[in-house]
Amino acid sequence: MVFQHIPPRKHPDGTARHEGRPGILLLNLGTPEDTGYRAVRRYLSEFLSDRRVIEGSPVLWQPILQGVVLTVRPGKSGKAYERIWDKEKNESPLRGYTRGQADGLRARFEADNVPVVWAMRYGTPSVEAGVRALLEQGCDRILAMPLYPQYSATTTATANDQLFRTLMTLRNQPAIRTLPAFPDEATYIEALAGSVRKTMATLATPPQMLVASFHGLPKEYVDKGDSYLADCQKTVTALREVLGMDEATLPLTFQSRFGPTRWLEPYTAPFIAGLPAKDVKRIAVITPGFMTDCIETLDEIGNEVCEDFLKAGGEEFTLIPCLNDSVEAIDVLERLARQELAGWL
């Protein structure tokens, strides 16, 4: 990728800054560097130490986290990562797909001379590295795009928090815009519907039910005002309308429950495992809260939930891929970016 060269200015903080243009920063959750115990432990420690993710007192939580949780969980999670790891590229699918999204979006903005980089909230490449990469390419305005269609303080907000922590270290800050949640944005919903239709066209017999599984959230967080549940409902309501389905044929569930507290219900795993007893033996699952396939979609749903469903008497389980770095995914990101860049281009 070649950008027009504009001689940089040097600022007191050492940053090379060119004269003005916008840049785009894609922000995803993160991933371990490898599947080994230490790499997974390091990643989980950073993730589960985030006060947005675990809101309880760190005085009580950190001894539990650094003791029992980070002794046991890295080994288990490492095995799960091994099952989905891209051995050829030696990286997680989430990393590869996020890079692909950035590459695809960069091509769409080449004529506009807008750089696009990607970063992870936890792990590498860091948010700070992403911001500095854009500054070095002459950006004095940055559109940050957290890749979460539904808003939650545990995802969108913490990504924005990390961005602004980076800005706090800069003498000369770029102007910032952050992407709002887009739970029922038309291009996104149509892309999801298209992925359903494409997958269904490959099946000899249509499934009896399409289950929409979103990442879970402690119910307490929603009670305190987190809009995540409402956003998930918006997504599923819009998807039902486009696909001509209803609550019975396209139910909403929540996965990835952690700890003893009550989370949003119904829980995906027991809901799906109970379907064969109700004579629902052919199902498909879509995960509209994830823009890229990852451990939660490929292993938790694609392996663990699938296995439980088949053991319970299910006959056919189909996992619908996330949008990933497909043309449709780039269409969604381009539409959202151009909308938010209005007045900057």
C-alpha positions in Angstrom: 0.0 0.0 0.0 1.5 3.3 -1.1 0.4 6.6 0.4 1.2 10.0 -0.9 4.3 11.4 0.8 3.8 14.5 2.8 6.9 15.8 4.7 6.3 15.3 8.4 6.6 17.8 11.2 8.4 16.9 14.4 6.6 17.6 17.6 8.1 17.8 21.1 6.9 14.3 22.0 8.9 12.9 19.1 5.9 12.0 17.0 6.2 12.7 13.2 3.0 14.3 12.1 2.0 15.2 8.6 -0.4 17.9 7.6 -3.9 16.6 8.1 -5.9 13.7 6.8 -8.3 11.2 8.5 -7.4 7.6 9.3 -9.4 4.6 10.4 -8.5 2.4 13.4 -10.3 -1.0 13.6 -10.5 -2.3 17.2 -11.2 -5.9 18.1 -11.0 -7.8 21.3 -7.7 -9.6 21.2 -6.1 -13.0 21.2 -3.2 -14.9 22.7 0.1 -14.9 20.7 0.1 -18.7 20.8 -1.7 -21.6 22.4 0.9 -22.2 25.1 0.1 -21.9 28.8 2.1 -18.7 29.4 0.7 -16.8 26.3 -2.9 -17.7 27.2 -2.3 -16.9 30.9 -0.9 -13.5 29.9 -3.8 -12.7 27.7 -6.4 -13.9 30.2 -4.8 -11.9 33.0 -5.0 -8.7 31.0 -8.6 -9.4 29.8 -10.0 -10.5 33.2 -8.2 -7.7 35.1 -10.2 -5.1 33.1 -12.6 -3.3 35.5 -15.1 -3.0 32.6 -15.2 -6.7 32.3 -15.1 -7.7 36.0 -16.7 -4.9 37.9 -16.2 -6.4 41.4 -13.6 -5.1 43.8 -10.1 -6.0 42.6 -9.1 -6.5 46.3 -11.4 -9.5 46.2 -11.1 -10.5 42.6 -7.4 -10.3 41.9 -6.3 -13.0 44.5 -8.9 -15.3 42.9 -7.9 -14.5 39.4 -4.1 -14.7 39.9 -4.6 -17.8 42.0 -7.2 -20.4 41.1 -8.5 -19.0 37.7 -5.1 -18.3 36.1 -3.8 -21.6 37.4 -6.5 -23.7 35.8 -8.1 -21.8 33.0 -5.1 -21.2 30.7 -4.6 -24.9 30.2 -8.2 -25.5 29.3 -8.4 -22.4 27.1 -5.1 -23.3 25.4 -6.6 -26.7 24.3 -9.6 -24.9 22.9 -7.4 -22.5 21.0 -5.4 -25.4 19.6 -8.6 -26.8 18.1 -9.3 -23.7 16.0 -5.7 -22.4 15.6 -4.6 -21.5 12.0 -1.6 -23.8 11.9 -0.4 -22.5 8.5 -0.3 -18.8 9.6 0.3 -19.7 13.3 -2.4 -17.3 14.6 -5.9 -17.3 15.8 -8.7 -16.9 13.2 -9.8 -13.7 14.9 -6.4 -12.1 14.2 -6.4 -13.2 10.6 -9.9 -12.1 9.9 -9.4 -8.7 11.6 -6.3 -8.2 9.5 -8.3 -9.1 6.4 -11.0 -6.6 7.3 -8.4 -3.9 7.6 -6.9 -4.9 4.3 -10.3 -4.9 2.6 -11.3 -1.6 4.0 -8.0 0.0 3.1 -8.5 -0.9 -0.5 -11.9 0.8 -0.4 -10.4 4.0 0.9 -7.3 4.0 -1.3 -8.7 6.7 -3.6 -9.6 8.8 -0.6 -6.0 8.6 0.7 -7.3 7.3 4.1 -5.0 4.9 5.9 -6.6 2.0 7.8 -4.9 0.1 10.6 -6.1 -2.5 13.1 -5.4 -3.1 16.8 -6.5 -5.3 19.7 -7.9 -4.1 23.0 -5.9 -6.9 24.7 -2.6 -8.2 23.4 -1.0 -7.1 20.2 -1.0 -5.1 18.0 -1.8 -2.6 20.8 -4.2 0.3 20.5 -1.2 2.6 21.2 0.7 1.1 18.3 -2.4 1.6 16.0 -2.7 5.2 16.9 1.0 5.9 16.4 0.9 4.1 13.1 -1.8 6.5 11.9 0.0 9.6 13.3 3.1 8.5 11.4 1.0 8.4 8.2 -0.1 11.9 8.6 -3.4 11.5 10.3 -4.7 14.4 12.5 -8.2 12.9 12.7 -9.0 9.3 13.6 -12.2 7.3 13.3 -12.0 4.5 15.8 -14.3 1.6 14.9 -14.8 -1.0 17.7 -16.0 -4.1 15.9 -19.0 -4.8 18.1 -22.4 -4.4 16.5 -24.1 -4.3 19.9 -22.9 -1.9 22.6 -21.7 -3.0 25.9 -19.4 -1.3 28.5 -17.5 -4.6 28.5 -16.6 -4.3 24.8 -17.2 -1.0 23.0 -16.5 1.2 26.1 -13.3 -0.5 27.2 -12.0 -0.3 23.6 -12.7 3.5 23.7 -11.2 3.7 27.2 -7.9 2.2 25.9 -7.9 4.6 23.0 -8.2 7.6 25.2 -5.6 6.3 27.6 -3.2 6.5 24.6 -4.3 10.0 23.8 -3.4 11.0 27.4 0.2 10.3 26.6 0.3 12.6 23.5 1.2 16.3 23.6 -0.6 16.9 20.2 -3.7 14.8 20.1 -5.6 13.9 16.9 -9.3 14.7 16.7 -11.3 11.5 17.5 -14.6 10.1 16.4 -15.8 6.7 17.7 -18.2 4.4 15.9 -21.6 4.0 17.6 -23.1 0.5 17.9 -25.0 -0.6 14.8 -27.3 -3.4 16.0 -30.0 -3.0 13.3 -28.1 -1.0 10.6 -29.6 -2.1 7.3 -26.4 -3.2 5.5 -25.3 -5.3 8.5 -28.7 -7.0 8.8 -28.8 -7.8 5.1 -25.2 -9.2 5.3 -26.3 -11.5 8.2 -29.4 -12.5 6.2 -27.3 -13.2 3.2 -24.9 -15.4 5.2 -28.0 -17.4 6.4 -29.4 -17.8 2.9 -26.0 -18.8 1.5 -25.5 -21.5 4.1 -29.0 -22.8 3.9 -28.6 -23.2 0.1 -25.9 -25.8 0.8 -28.1 -28.0 3.0 -30.1 -30.9 1.6 -32.9 -30.3 4.2 -33.6 -27.0 5.8 -33.1 -26.8 9.6 -36.2 -26.6 11.9 -34.8 -23.7 13.8 -32.2 -21.0 13.5 -30.7 -20.1 16.9 -29.1 -16.6 17.4 -26.4 -16.9 20.0 -24.8 -13.8 21.5 -22.0 -13.5 24.0 -23.5 -13.4 27.5 -23.3 -10.6 30.1 -24.0 -10.6 33.8 -27.7 -9.6 34.3 -26.5 -7.1 37.0 -24.7 -5.1 34.3 -27.9 -4.7 32.3 -29.8 -3.8 35.5 -27.2 -1.0 36.0 -28.0 0.4 32.6 -25.9 -1.4 30.0 -27.8 -1.3 26.7 -26.4 -4.6 25.4 -29.6 -6.7 25.9 -31.7 -4.1 24.0 -29.2 -4.0 21.2 -29.2 -7.8 20.9 -33.0 -7.7 20.7 -32.8 -5.1 18.0 -30.5 -7.2 15.9 -32.7 -10.3 16.2 -35.9 -8.5 15.6 -34.5 -6.9 12.4 -33.1 -10.3 11.3 -36.4 -12.0 11.8 -38.2 -9.4 9.7 -35.8 -9.8 6.8 -35.8 -13.6 6.9 -39.6 -13.9 7.5 -39.1 -15.7 10.8 -40.5 -15.3 14.4 -39.4 -16.0 18.0 -40.2 -19.7 17.6 -38.1 -20.2 14.5 -35.3 -17.7 15.4 -34.9 -17.6 19.2 -32.3 -15.4 21.0 -29.9 -17.0 23.4 -26.7 -16.1 25.3 -23.4 -18.1 25.6 -20.1 -17.9 27.4 -21.4 -17.7 31.0 -18.6 -17.4 33.6 -18.8 -17.5 37.4 -21.6 -18.0 39.8 -23.6 -14.9 39.1 -26.8 -14.8 37.0 -26.2 -13.9 33.4 -28.6 -13.0 30.6 -30.9 -15.9 29.7 -31.8 -18.2 28.1 -28.3 -19.8 28.1 -27.3 -21.2 24.7 -25.8 -24.5 25.7 -28.7 -26.0 27.8 -31.3 -24.4 25.4 -29.8 -26.2 22.4 -29.1 -29.4 24.2 -32.8 -29.5 25.2 -34.1 -29.2 21.6 -34.0 -32.9 20.6 -36.4 -33.7 23.4 -38.8 -31.3 21.8 -38.4 -33.1 18.5 -36.2 -30.3 17.0 -33.3 -32.3 15.6 -32.0 -30.1 12.8 -30.8 -26.7 13.7 -28.5 -23.9 12.5 -26.7 -21.4 14.7 -25.7 -17.8 13.9 -23.6 -15.6 16.1 -24.5 -12.0 15.2 -22.6 -10.4 18.1 -19.3 -11.4 16.5 -17.9 -9.8 13.3 -15.2 -12.4 13.1 -15.1 -16.1 14.0 -13.2 -16.8 17.2 -12.9 -19.2 20.0 -16.4 -18.5 21.2 -18.0 -19.2 17.8 -15.7 -21.9 16.3 -15.0 -23.9 19.5 -17.7 -23.1 22.1 -20.5 -23.3 19.6 -19.0 -25.3 16.7 -17.5 -28.0 18.9 -18.8 -28.0 22.4 -22.5 -27.0 21.9 -22.6 -29.1 18.7 -21.4 -32.2 20.5 -23.9 -31.8 23.3 -26.7 -31.4 20.8 -25.8 -34.5 18.9 -25.4 -36.5 22.1 -28.9 -35.4 23.1 -30.3 -36.9 19.9 -29.8 -34.1 17.5 -29.2 -35.1 13.9 -27.9 -32.1 12.0 -26.0 -29.0 13.4 -24.9 -26.2 11.1 -22.8 -23.3 12.3 -23.2 -20.2 10.1 -19.9 -18.4 9.7 -19.4 -14.9 10.9 -19.1 -12.2 8.3 -15.3 -12.3 8.7 -13.4 -10.6 5.9 -16.0 -11.3 3.2 -17.0 -8.8 0.6 -20.2 -8.3 2.6 -18.3 -7.6 5.8 -16.2 -4.9 4.0 -19.4 -3.4 2.6 -20.7 -3.0 6.1 -17.5 -1.5 7.4 -17.2 0.9 4.4 -20.8 2.1 4.8 -20.3 2.7 8.5 -17.0 4.4 8.0 -18.1 6.8 5.3 -21.1 7.7 7.3 -18.9 8.6 10.3 -16.3 10.3 8.2 -18.8 12.9 6.8 -17.2 16.3 6.8 -13.7 14.8 7.1 -13.4 13.5 3.6 
